Amino acid sequence: MKGAIRHLGPIGLDRFMAEAVQEYYALSEPFGQAGDFTTAPEISQMFGELLGLWAVDTWHRLGRPAPFLLVELGPGRGTLMADALRAARLDPAFSAALTLHLVETSPRLRAIQAERLSAAEPTFHAAIETLPPGPMILIANEFFDALPIRQFERRSGGWHERLVMLDAEDQFRLGLSPDPAPVAALLGPLVRAAPVGGIAEISAAGRAVAGTIATRLVQEGGAALILDYGPPVSAPGDSLQALRDQRPHPPLIDPGTADLTAHVDFAALAGAAALAGAAIFGPLPQGLFLERLGIAARAARLAQSSPAAAAEVAAALTRLTAADAMGTLFQSLCLTRPGLGPPAGLEACEPTQGAPAATTRSAGNGRPRP
Ligand SMILES: C[S@@+](CC[C@H](N)C(=O)[O-])C[C@H]1O[C@@H](n2cnc3c(N)ncnc32)[C@H](O)[C@@H]1O
């Protein structure tokens, strides 16, 4: 990246982030207590199990299409899908009808997923564009937060892009583009109204993926469930953050050695999907969504069947659902083909609802640390 900047000039944060994220997932083992961060399926089997049962229920609502594509974007260690497929065995017809498709760019993680999910014979894809035709049920947990963003700073004359350049010591630093960029029309009202110095974030990649998923759902049928962290209403602020060893790390230092993410702009994803004709349900706080799917009952059952693990199960339940943990920072958003009606857990969510007050984005309040 430094060579490119030296020869061609400053680059957008999106290019910086895309290269850093790809290198990071290609080389690092980031998940769990020994890694850089922990995700919901790595906290407890309950998460993947509930999403597996959600998928079964959705399949019935779709009219039990056979065959159909079960798709996961960014499956990490394959934990979510392994738990989901195990829970879904409750309905053998669902298991018999599915073909598993995993969208993953990291060769290292693909190898782990292939081994863990070998019984389901997954097909790998570098992007959703290569998925074969057919109705699909898609799950994406903490995928969109890894997609690249661009940042813009409000100045008196308009929005100037924040670019990555090199300082006198040959280290990455941020600077502003000399000319304003015509991005105001892409921003939500709260962001557009930000005062001088305010930051706007746009993920063209996130919007494009949401739009592509929605187009497929409209044409081929199905539903997509997106879980990630970010405010339900587009808000101004700098949310780019890096985590290394479970601790905040300066995002521009040693790219590729830390997990680089940004808050997901759920309103922007919903807008891109609605433009493509999909029905939108949510965003709904993750805690409420999991409670509606029955996480408390599942936790009670697990604690009952293994009393030695009761404290661990209770801690996981709190972590996944509590307002001061992942319960409200993370949102669930569902896109479906039009006319399907609300999916399980997302009843009374139409049309897209915002939170009563938008949260200001800021770095460092992303993934909760263990
Ligand atoms: C934060 S991890 C989430 C893993 C898993 N979903 C979980 O909840 O534990 C992000 C995942 O997305 C993958 N990923 C990141 N950028 C991607 C891209 N542009 N295309 C496909 N996969 C990507 C990573 O390799 C990794 O598997």
Ligand as a Chemical Component Dictionary entry (heavy atoms), coordinates in Angstrom:
data_LIG
# 
_chem_comp.id                   LIG 
_chem_comp.type                 NON-POLYMER 
_chem_comp.pdbx_formal_charge   0 
_chem_comp.three_letter_code    LIG 
# 
loop_
_chem_comp_atom.comp_id 
_chem_comp_atom.atom_id 
_chem_comp_atom.alt_atom_id 
_chem_comp_atom.type_symbol 
_chem_comp_atom.charge 
_chem_comp_atom.model_Cartn_x 
_chem_comp_atom.model_Cartn_y 
_chem_comp_atom.model_Cartn_z 
_chem_comp_atom.pdbx_ordinal 
LIG C1  C1  C 0  -15.779 -10.953 11.948 1  
LIG S1  S1  S 1  -15.629 -12.404 10.997 2  
LIG C2  C2  C 0  -17.224 -13.104 11.340 3  
LIG C3  C3  C 0  -17.172 -14.590 11.387 4  
LIG C4  C4  C 0  -18.460 -15.304 11.727 5  
LIG N1  N1  N 0  -19.564 -14.871 10.941 6  
LIG C5  C5  C 0  -18.777 -15.186 13.190 7  
LIG O1  O1  O 0  -19.785 -14.582 13.527 8  
LIG O2  O2  O -1 -18.003 -15.703 14.002 9  
LIG C6  C6  C 0  -15.732 -11.860 9.307  10 
LIG C7  C7  C 0  -15.759 -12.970 8.291  11 
LIG O3  O3  O 0  -15.999 -12.417 7.001  12 
LIG C8  C8  C 0  -14.970 -12.835 6.100  13 
LIG N2  N2  N 0  -14.805 -11.734 5.132  14 
LIG C9  C9  C 0  -14.325 -10.491 5.358  15 
LIG N3  N3  N 0  -14.403 -9.734  4.239  16 
LIG C10 C10 C 0  -14.965 -10.515 3.296  17 
LIG C11 C11 C 0  -15.334 -10.315 1.933  18 
LIG N4  N4  N 0  -15.145 -9.127  1.338  19 
LIG N5  N5  N 0  -15.893 -11.321 1.266  20 
LIG C12 C12 C 0  -16.117 -12.517 1.873  21 
LIG N6  N6  N 0  -15.794 -12.774 3.163  22 
LIG C13 C13 C 0  -15.221 -11.793 3.864  23 
LIG C14 C14 C 0  -13.782 -13.094 6.997  24 
LIG O4  O4  O 0  -12.795 -13.870 6.364  25 
LIG C15 C15 C 0  -14.477 -13.773 8.176  26 
LIG O5  O5  O 0  -14.804 -15.108 7.895  27 
# 
loop_
_chem_comp_bond.comp_id 
_chem_comp_bond.atom_id_1 
_chem_comp_bond.atom_id_2 
_chem_comp_bond.value_order 
_chem_comp_bond.pdbx_ordinal 
LIG C1  S1  SING 1  
LIG S1  C2  SING 2  
LIG S1  C6  SING 3  
LIG C2  C3  SING 4  
LIG C3  C4  SING 5  
LIG C4  N1  SING 6  
LIG C4  C5  SING 7  
LIG C5  O1  DOUB 8  
LIG C5  O2  SING 9  
LIG C6  C7  SING 10 
LIG C7  O3  SING 11 
LIG C7  C15 SING 12 
LIG O3  C8  SING 13 
LIG C8  N2  SING 14 
LIG C8  C14 SING 15 
LIG N2  C9  SING 16 
LIG N2  C13 SING 17 
LIG C9  N3  DOUB 18 
LIG N3  C10 SING 19 
LIG C10 C11 SING 20 
LIG C10 C13 DOUB 21 
LIG C11 N4  SING 22 
LIG C11 N5  DOUB 23 
LIG N5  C12 SING 24 
LIG C12 N6  DOUB 25 
LIG N6  C13 SING 26 
LIG C14 O4  SING 27 
LIG C14 C15 SING 28 
LIG C15 O5  SING 29 
# 
